[in-house]
Amino acid sequence: MLEIARYAGRKRLKGAAAMTGGIAALTTMYVLLFPSITGAADLDEFIQAYPPSLVEAFGIRTLNTIEGFLATELYAFAWVILLGLYFAYAGAGLIADDVERDRMDVLLSLPITRSRLLLEKFASLAVPLVVTNAVMPAVVFLGVLAIGEDVNMARIVMAHVLSMPYLIACGAIGLVASVAADRASLAQRGAAGAVFALFLFESVVTGTALEPLGGLSPTRYYAPSDILVDGTYDFAGAAILLAGTALLVLASREWFRRKDVE
């Protein structure tokens, strides 16, 4: 059972390790810079000079605490944008890459249904999802310990736990693109563009009459600053993301089952 998921997951281990190492290096740099930056100026004064749209888009609360600094400089950028784009891009290659490289006919010749193939391919995204979110809390803890600061580790852990529904939802958007397009590059550009466009759209419509439409964006339901600064955990948002992911995966499965693979 789950042979395809295990095989695809093993192939993602090296990429997941490299991605995690890069983000760990970025995290370490931010943490080590924090004492020198906060010691030189009151960073919250800079927030007042930021455009309101930027403050709203990245959920900036404060930069004078380690939690607020990490929420703004690390999580709002690395998790919401970079990792969101990564999972959309990875999801977009799950089906389209095999179709483009003429491997799909071989896979479909095996005693396996299209539904199982798609679901196990999607399940392989659990490898980078778990690896990254398991390692990074330890990196943050050790970095903060090294600079002699105190950080609320419960909030750090919850920031990672609640990021999982967001990231897997981005992967589901990529999965839809992967079924829709027969070229991996087209699906990947489309999925990454869609996730980034939804982020921008949600930021732009906030505070306007179109704000309810911002609920179509996964970024509406994952706000690192709410978790790290305010200690507010949006479990309802996480449930909405998981439900949206299920709908996208089911829609992709039905589409793939009925699609002619050329």
Secondary structure, 3 states (H helix, E strand, C coil): CCHHHHHHHHHHHHHHHHHHHHHHHHHHHHHHHHHHHHHHCCCHHHHCCCCHHHHHHCCCCCCCCHHHHHHHHHHHHHHHHHHHHHHHHHHHCCCHHHHHCCCHHHHHCCCCCHHHHHHHHHHCCHHHHHHHHHHHHHHHHHHHHHCCCCCCHHHHHHHHHCHHHHHHHHHHHHHHHHHHCCCHHHHHHHHHHHHHHHHHHHHHHCCCCCHHHHHHCHHHHCCHHHHHCCCCCCHHHHHHHHHHHHHHHHHHHHHHHHCCCC
